Amino acid sequence: MIESMTGYGKGEVTEQGLTFTVELRSVNNRFLEVSSRLPRSLQQRENEIRDIIRAKIARGKVTLNASKEENADEAAALTVDKQRTKAVAKALNDLRKAAKVKEPVKLEHLLHFSDIFTAKEEADDETEWTVFRKALEKAVDGLKTMRMKEGKELAADATKRINGINAVLDTVEALSKKRIPEERVRLQERIAALVEDKSVINTQRLELEIAVLSDKLDVTEECVRFRSHNKFFLEALNAKESEGRKLNFLLQEMNREANTIGSKCNDVQISHLVVGLKEELERVREQLQNFE
């Protein structure tokens, strides 16, 4: 299926106190090129990131922007070690009794012992990578979906244009065949006007010249080849795998046939039709620049 090289995808995942946001943008490029702006903790993962993107994207210049946020509440959260707190309180009470201090143990006394609190551990590299990868895969899927939707629209427009070209070829071929007997009569009249004595006209030579002229004016062969290229072009548009390079080759062949038809048909009406054909082919060529 034809896929555009232009698209956008975004993925956001929040897990284990981390939020990763990944944005992907792609534009036309001859090959796959990935440029990334990553949090420092993930910069060593660039090769793995390219492999994930390459698994689903074949061509295009892809720009990746990723940001990381930590949940402020969770990052700063402290948990109380209840067993240690009880042990500290008991030790202080024992000390108070031993020292015969009447003042009771208060909270402010316990706060001097920082080890009764346990800070939340920071996420390790593997945890970050796991969360980031989920966000990245969401972004890649979103990018792929948009590229496929745009590719579908481009393919539909290209199909419409190719079908229109086929209709014009029918007209060109019909006009070409109509011109052959007209040129035959015109050639005979011109020769007759130049030669007063009709008996001196070499009828066999005249028929040979007419046959040569007819062959020069007949573009049936070119039209058949043109339609064949159009057929293969439409098949490539609807193929399961993207065939951008094949489409470009077929378009070159179509242009070659159009040029041949234009050079053979010395006719104003056909020339105008050929100009229109080439204009449509140029529009299709411009679209092909965006095909994967």
C-alpha positions as a Markdown table, in Angstrom:
| # | Residue | x | y | z |
|---|---|---|---|---|
| 1 | Met | 0.0 | 0.0 | 0.0 |
| 2 | Ile | 1.3 | 3.5 | -0.9 |
| 3 | Glu | 2.4 | 5.5 | 2.1 |
| 4 | Ser | 3.3 | 9.1 | 2.2 |
| 5 | Met | 6.6 | 10.2 | 3.6 |
| 6 | Thr | 4.9 | 13.2 | 5.4 |
| 7 | Gly | 3.3 | 12.7 | 8.7 |
| 8 | Tyr | 3.2 | 13.3 | 12.5 |
| 9 | Gly | 2.8 | 11.0 | 15.5 |
| 10 | Lys | 2.8 | 11.5 | 19.2 |
| 11 | Gly | 3.0 | 9.1 | 22.1 |
| 12 | Glu | 2.7 | 9.8 | 25.9 |
| 13 | Val | 3.1 | 7.2 | 28.6 |
| 14 | Thr | 3.0 | 7.7 | 32.4 |
| 15 | Glu | 4.3 | 4.9 | 34.6 |
| 16 | Gln | 6.3 | 4.5 | 37.8 |
| 17 | Gly | 6.4 | 8.2 | 38.5 |
| 18 | Leu | 7.7 | 9.0 | 35.0 |
| 19 | Thr | 6.0 | 10.6 | 32.0 |
| 20 | Phe | 7.6 | 10.4 | 28.6 |
| 21 | Thr | 6.3 | 12.4 | 25.6 |
| 22 | Val | 7.6 | 11.5 | 22.2 |
| 23 | Glu | 6.8 | 13.5 | 19.0 |
| 24 | Leu | 7.8 | 12.3 | 15.5 |
| 25 | Arg | 7.7 | 14.3 | 12.3 |
| 26 | Ser | 8.6 | 13.0 | 8.9 |
| 27 | Val | 9.2 | 14.7 | 5.5 |
| 28 | Asn | 10.5 | 13.6 | 2.1 |
| 29 | Asn | 13.9 | 12.1 | 1.9 |
| 30 | Arg | 15.5 | 9.6 | -0.5 |
| 31 | Phe | 16.5 | 7.3 | 2.4 |
| 32 | Leu | 15.5 | 6.9 | 6.0 |
| 33 | Glu | 17.2 | 9.5 | 8.2 |
| 34 | Val | 16.5 | 9.8 | 11.9 |
| 35 | Ser | 17.6 | 12.8 | 14.0 |
| 36 | Ser | 16.8 | 12.8 | 17.7 |
| 37 | Arg | 16.6 | 15.2 | 20.7 |
| 38 | Leu | 16.6 | 13.0 | 23.7 |
| 39 | Pro | 16.9 | 13.3 | 27.5 |
| 40 | Arg | 20.5 | 12.8 | 28.5 |
| 41 | Ser | 19.7 | 9.5 | 30.2 |
| 42 | Leu | 18.6 | 8.0 | 26.8 |
| 43 | Gln | 21.2 | 9.4 | 24.5 |
| 44 | Gln | 23.1 | 6.1 | 24.5 |
| 45 | Arg | 20.0 | 4.4 | 23.2 |
| 46 | Glu | 20.0 | 6.2 | 19.8 |
| 47 | Asn | 20.8 | 3.0 | 17.8 |
| 48 | Glu | 18.0 | 1.1 | 19.4 |
| 49 | Ile | 15.6 | 4.0 | 18.8 |
| 50 | Arg | 16.5 | 4.0 | 15.1 |
| 51 | Asp | 15.9 | 0.2 | 14.9 |
| 52 | Ile | 12.4 | 0.6 | 16.3 |
| 53 | Ile | 11.6 | 3.4 | 13.8 |
| 54 | Arg | 13.2 | 1.5 | 10.9 |
| 55 | Ala | 11.0 | -1.6 | 11.6 |
| 56 | Lys | 7.9 | 0.4 | 10.5 |
| 57 | Ile | 9.2 | 3.3 | 8.4 |
| 58 | Ala | 11.2 | 2.7 | 5.2 |
| 59 | Arg | 11.9 | 6.2 | 3.9 |
| 60 | Gly | 11.8 | 9.8 | 5.0 |
| 61 | Lys | 13.6 | 12.3 | 7.2 |
| 62 | Val | 12.2 | 11.6 | 10.7 |
| 63 | Thr | 12.7 | 14.1 | 13.5 |
| 64 | Leu | 12.2 | 12.8 | 17.1 |
| 65 | Asn | 11.7 | 15.1 | 20.1 |
| 66 | Ala | 11.3 | 13.4 | 23.5 |
| 67 | Ser | 10.8 | 15.0 | 26.9 |
| 68 | Lys | 10.8 | 13.4 | 30.4 |
| 69 | Glu | 8.9 | 14.5 | 33.5 |
| 70 | Glu | 9.0 | 13.1 | 37.0 |
| 71 | Asn | 6.0 | 13.2 | 39.2 |
| 72 | Ala | 7.0 | 15.8 | 41.7 |
| 73 | Asp | 4.9 | 14.3 | 44.5 |
| 74 | Glu | 6.2 | 10.9 | 44.0 |
| 75 | Ala | 9.8 | 12.0 | 43.5 |
| 76 | Ala | 9.8 | 13.9 | 46.8 |
| 77 | Ala | 7.7 | 11.4 | 48.7 |
| 78 | Leu | 9.2 | 10.1 | 52.0 |
| 79 | Thr | 7.9 | 6.9 | 53.7 |
| 80 | Val | 8.2 | 6.3 | 57.4 |
| 81 | Asp | 10.0 | 3.2 | 58.6 |
| 82 | Lys | 7.6 | 2.3 | 61.3 |
| 83 | Gln | 9.8 | -0.4 | 63.0 |
| 84 | Arg | 12.8 | 2.0 | 63.1 |
| 85 | Thr | 10.6 | 4.8 | 64.4 |
| 86 | Lys | 9.4 | 2.6 | 67.2 |
| 87 | Ala | 12.9 | 1.5 | 68.0 |
| 88 | Val | 14.1 | 5.1 | 68.2 |
| 89 | Ala | 11.2 | 6.1 | 70.4 |
| 90 | Lys | 11.8 | 3.2 | 72.7 |
| 91 | Ala | 15.5 | 4.0 | 72.9 |
| 92 | Leu | 14.7 | 7.7 | 73.7 |
| 93 | Asn | 12.2 | 6.6 | 76.4 |
| 94 | Asp | 14.8 | 4.3 | 77.9 |
| 95 | Leu | 17.3 | 7.1 | 77.8 |
| 96 | Arg | 14.8 | 9.5 | 79.5 |
| 97 | Lys | 14.2 | 7.0 | 82.3 |
| 98 | Ala | 17.8 | 6.2 | 82.8 |
| 99 | Ala | 18.6 | 9.9 | 83.0 |
| 100 | Lys | 15.6 | 10.5 | 85.1 |
| 101 | Val | 14.3 | 13.2 | 82.7 |
| 102 | Lys | 10.7 | 14.0 | 83.3 |
| 103 | Glu | 10.1 | 15.6 | 79.9 |
| 104 | Pro | 8.3 | 13.2 | 77.6 |
| 105 | Val | 9.7 | 12.2 | 74.2 |
| 106 | Lys | 8.2 | 14.5 | 71.5 |
| 107 | Leu | 8.0 | 14.4 | 67.8 |
| 108 | Glu | 10.7 | 17.0 | 67.5 |
| 109 | His | 13.1 | 14.6 | 69.2 |
| 110 | Leu | 12.3 | 11.9 | 66.7 |
| 111 | Leu | 12.9 | 14.2 | 63.7 |
| 112 | His | 16.6 | 14.4 | 64.6 |
| 113 | Phe | 16.9 | 10.8 | 63.4 |
| 114 | Ser | 16.7 | 11.0 | 59.6 |
| 115 | Asp | 17.0 | 7.2 | 59.2 |
| 116 | Ile | 13.4 | 6.8 | 60.2 |
| 117 | Phe | 12.5 | 8.1 | 56.8 |
| 118 | Thr | 13.1 | 6.3 | 53.4 |
| 119 | Ala | 13.2 | 8.4 | 50.3 |
| 120 | Lys | 11.6 | 7.0 | 47.1 |
| 121 | Glu | 14.3 | 5.5 | 44.9 |
| 122 | Glu | 15.0 | 7.2 | 41.5 |
| 123 | Ala | 14.0 | 5.2 | 38.4 |
| 124 | Asp | 16.9 | 3.2 | 37.0 |
| 125 | Asp | 17.9 | 3.3 | 33.3 |
| 126 | Glu | 16.0 | 0.1 | 32.4 |
| 127 | Thr | 12.8 | 1.5 | 34.0 |
| 128 | Glu | 13.2 | 4.7 | 32.0 |
| 129 | Trp | 13.9 | 2.8 | 28.8 |
| 130 | Thr | 10.8 | 0.7 | 29.3 |
| 131 | Val | 8.5 | 3.7 | 29.8 |
| 132 | Phe | 10.1 | 5.6 | 27.0 |
| 133 | Arg | 9.9 | 2.7 | 24.5 |
| 134 | Lys | 6.1 | 2.5 | 25.1 |
| 135 | Ala | 5.8 | 6.2 | 24.3 |
| 136 | Leu | 8.0 | 5.8 | 21.2 |
| 137 | Glu | 6.0 | 2.9 | 19.8 |
| 138 | Lys | 2.8 | 4.9 | 20.3 |
| 139 | Ala | 4.3 | 7.8 | 18.4 |
| 140 | Val | 5.6 | 5.5 | 15.6 |
| 141 | Asp | 2.2 | 3.9 | 15.2 |
| 142 | Gly | 0.6 | 7.4 | 15.0 |
| 143 | Leu | 3.1 | 8.5 | 12.4 |
| 144 | Lys | 2.5 | 5.3 | 10.4 |
| 145 | Thr | -1.3 | 5.8 | 10.5 |
| 146 | Met | -1.1 | 9.4 | 9.3 |
| 147 | Arg | 1.4 | 8.5 | 6.5 |
| 148 | Met | -0.9 | 5.7 | 5.3 |
| 149 | Lys | -4.0 | 7.9 | 5.3 |
| 150 | Glu | -2.2 | 10.6 | 3.3 |
| 151 | Gly | -0.8 | 7.9 | 1.0 |
| 152 | Lys | -4.3 | 6.6 | 0.4 |
| 153 | Glu | -5.4 | 10.1 | -0.7 |
| 154 | Leu | -2.4 | 10.5 | -2.9 |
| 155 | Ala | -3.0 | 7.1 | -4.5 |
| 156 | Ala | -6.6 | 7.9 | -5.2 |
| 157 | Asp | -5.7 | 11.2 | -6.9 |
| 158 | Ala | -2.9 | 9.5 | -8.9 |
| 159 | Thr | -5.4 | 6.8 | -10.0 |
| 160 | Lys | -7.9 | 9.4 | -11.1 |
| 161 | Arg | -5.2 | 11.1 | -13.2 |
| 162 | Ile | -3.9 | 7.9 | -14.8 |
| 163 | Asn | -7.5 | 6.9 | -15.8 |
| 164 | Gly | -7.9 | 10.3 | -17.3 |
| 165 | Ile | -4.7 | 9.8 | -19.3 |
| 166 | Asn | -6.0 | 6.5 | -20.6 |
| 167 | Ala | -9.1 | 8.3 | -21.8 |
| 168 | Val | -7.0 | 11.0 | -23.6 |
| 169 | Leu | -4.9 | 8.2 | -25.2 |
| 170 | Asp | -8.1 | 6.7 | -26.7 |
| 171 | Thr | -8.8 | 10.1 | -28.3 |
| 172 | Val | -5.3 | 10.5 | -29.6 |
| 173 | Glu | -5.3 | 7.1 | -31.1 |
| 174 | Ala | -8.6 | 7.6 | -32.8 |
| 175 | Leu | -7.5 | 11.0 | -34.2 |
| 176 | Ser | -4.3 | 9.5 | -35.4 |
| 177 | Lys | -6.1 | 6.7 | -37.3 |
| 178 | Lys | -8.5 | 9.3 | -38.8 |
| 179 | Arg | -5.6 | 11.4 | -40.1 |
| 180 | Ile | -4.1 | 8.5 | -42.1 |
| 181 | Pro | -6.7 | 8.4 | -44.9 |
| 182 | Glu | -7.0 | 12.2 | -44.8 |
| 183 | Glu | -3.2 | 12.5 | -45.4 |
| 184 | Arg | -3.5 | 9.9 | -48.2 |
| 185 | Val | -6.0 | 11.9 | -50.1 |
| 186 | Arg | -4.1 | 15.2 | -49.4 |
| 187 | Leu | -0.9 | 13.7 | -50.7 |
| 188 | Gln | -2.6 | 12.4 | -53.9 |
| 189 | Glu | -4.2 | 15.8 | -54.5 |
| 190 | Arg | -0.8 | 17.6 | -54.1 |
| 191 | Ile | 0.9 | 15.3 | -56.5 |
| 192 | Ala | -2.0 | 15.6 | -59.0 |
| 193 | Ala | -1.8 | 19.4 | -58.8 |
| 194 | Leu | 2.0 | 19.3 | -59.5 |
| 195 | Val | 1.8 | 16.8 | -62.4 |
| 196 | Glu | -0.5 | 17.7 | -65.3 |
| 197 | Asp | -0.2 | 14.3 | -67.0 |
| 198 | Lys | -1.6 | 11.8 | -64.5 |
| 199 | Ser | -0.2 | 8.9 | -66.5 |
| 200 | Val | 3.4 | 9.7 | -65.5 |
| 201 | Ile | 2.6 | 9.2 | -61.8 |
| 202 | Asn | 4.3 | 6.1 | -60.5 |
| 203 | Thr | 1.4 | 4.5 | -58.6 |
| 204 | Gln | 3.5 | 1.9 | -56.9 |
| 205 | Arg | 5.9 | 4.5 | -55.7 |
| 206 | Leu | 3.0 | 6.7 | -54.5 |
| 207 | Glu | 1.5 | 3.8 | -52.5 |
| 208 | Leu | 4.9 | 3.1 | -50.9 |
| 209 | Glu | 5.3 | 6.8 | -49.9 |
| 210 | Ile | 1.7 | 6.7 | -48.5 |
| 211 | Ala | 2.6 | 3.5 | -46.5 |
| 212 | Val | 5.7 | 5.2 | -45.1 |
| 213 | Leu | 3.7 | 8.3 | -44.2 |
| 214 | Ser | 1.0 | 6.2 | -42.6 |
| 215 | Asp | 3.5 | 4.4 | -40.5 |
| 216 | Lys | 4.9 | 7.7 | -39.3 |
| 217 | Leu | 1.5 | 9.0 | -38.4 |
| 218 | Asp | 0.3 | 5.8 | -36.7 |
| 219 | Val | 0.8 | 6.0 | -32.9 |
| 220 | Thr | -1.1 | 2.8 | -32.1 |
| 221 | Glu | 2.1 | 1.1 | -30.9 |
| 222 | Glu | 3.0 | 4.0 | -28.6 |
| 223 | Cys | -0.5 | 4.1 | -27.2 |
| 224 | Val | -0.5 | 0.4 | -26.4 |
| 225 | Arg | 2.8 | 0.7 | -24.6 |
| 226 | Phe | 1.6 | 3.8 | -22.8 |
| 227 | Arg | -1.5 | 1.9 | -21.6 |
| 228 | Ser | 0.6 | -1.0 | -20.5 |
| 229 | His | 2.8 | 1.4 | -18.3 |
| 230 | Asn | -0.4 | 2.9 | -16.9 |
| 231 | Lys | -1.7 | -0.6 | -16.0 |
| 232 | Phe | 1.5 | -1.6 | -14.2 |
| 233 | Phe | 1.5 | 1.8 | -12.5 |
| 234 | Leu | -2.0 | 1.3 | -11.1 |
| 235 | Glu | -1.0 | -2.2 | -9.9 |
| 236 | Ala | 2.0 | -0.8 | -8.1 |
| 237 | Leu | -0.2 | 1.8 | -6.4 |
| 238 | Asn | -2.4 | -1.0 | -5.0 |
| 239 | Ala | 0.4 | -3.4 | -4.1 |
| 240 | Lys | 0.7 | -4.5 | -0.4 |
| 241 | Glu | 4.3 | -3.3 | -0.3 |
| 242 | Ser | 5.2 | 0.3 | -1.1 |
| 243 | Glu | 6.8 | 0.5 | -4.6 |
| 244 | Gly | 7.9 | 4.1 | -5.0 |
| 245 | Arg | 11.0 | 3.5 | -7.1 |
| 246 | Lys | 9.0 | 1.3 | -9.5 |
| 247 | Leu | 6.4 | 4.0 | -9.9 |
| 248 | Asn | 9.1 | 6.6 | -10.7 |
| 249 | Phe | 10.6 | 4.2 | -13.4 |
| 250 | Leu | 7.1 | 3.7 | -15.0 |
| 251 | Leu | 6.5 | 7.4 | -15.0 |
| 252 | Gln | 9.7 | 8.0 | -16.9 |
| 253 | Glu | 8.5 | 5.5 | -19.5 |
| 254 | Met | 5.2 | 7.2 | -19.8 |
| 255 | Asn | 6.9 | 10.5 | -20.5 |
| 256 | Arg | 9.0 | 8.8 | -23.2 |
| 257 | Glu | 5.9 | 7.5 | -25.0 |
| 258 | Ala | 4.2 | 10.9 | -24.7 |
| 259 | Asn | 7.2 | 12.6 | -26.3 |
| 260 | Thr | 7.2 | 10.0 | -29.1 |
| 261 | Ile | 3.5 | 10.5 | -29.8 |
| 262 | Gly | 4.0 | 14.3 | -29.9 |
| 263 | Ser | 6.9 | 14.1 | -32.4 |
| 264 | Lys | 5.1 | 11.7 | -34.7 |
| 265 | Cys | 1.7 | 13.4 | -34.9 |
| 266 | Asn | 2.1 | 16.6 | -36.9 |
| 267 | Asp | -1.4 | 17.7 | -35.8 |
| 268 | Val | -2.4 | 20.7 | -33.8 |
| 269 | Gln | -5.3 | 19.0 | -32.0 |
| 270 | Ile | -3.2 | 15.9 | -31.0 |
| 271 | Ser | -0.3 | 18.2 | -30.0 |
| 272 | His | -2.6 | 20.0 | -27.6 |
| 273 | Leu | -3.7 | 16.7 | -26.1 |
| 274 | Val | -0.1 | 15.5 | -25.7 |
| 275 | Val | 0.7 | 18.8 | -23.9 |
| 276 | Gly | -2.2 | 18.0 | -21.5 |
| 277 | Leu | -0.9 | 14.5 | -21.0 |
| 278 | Lys | 2.5 | 15.7 | -20.1 |
| 279 | Glu | 1.1 | 18.2 | -17.6 |
| 280 | Glu | -0.8 | 15.4 | -15.9 |
| 281 | Leu | 2.3 | 13.3 | -15.8 |
| 282 | Glu | 4.2 | 16.2 | -14.2 |
| 283 | Arg | 1.5 | 16.5 | -11.5 |
| 284 | Val | 1.8 | 12.8 | -10.8 |
| 285 | Arg | 5.5 | 13.1 | -10.7 |
| 286 | Glu | 5.3 | 15.8 | -8.1 |
| 287 | Gln | 3.1 | 13.5 | -6.0 |
| 288 | Leu | 5.5 | 10.7 | -6.3 |
| 289 | Gln | 8.2 | 12.7 | -4.6 |
| 290 | Asn | 6.1 | 12.2 | -1.4 |
| 291 | Phe | 5.6 | 8.4 | -1.9 |
| 292 | Glu | 7.6 | 6.1 | 0.3 |
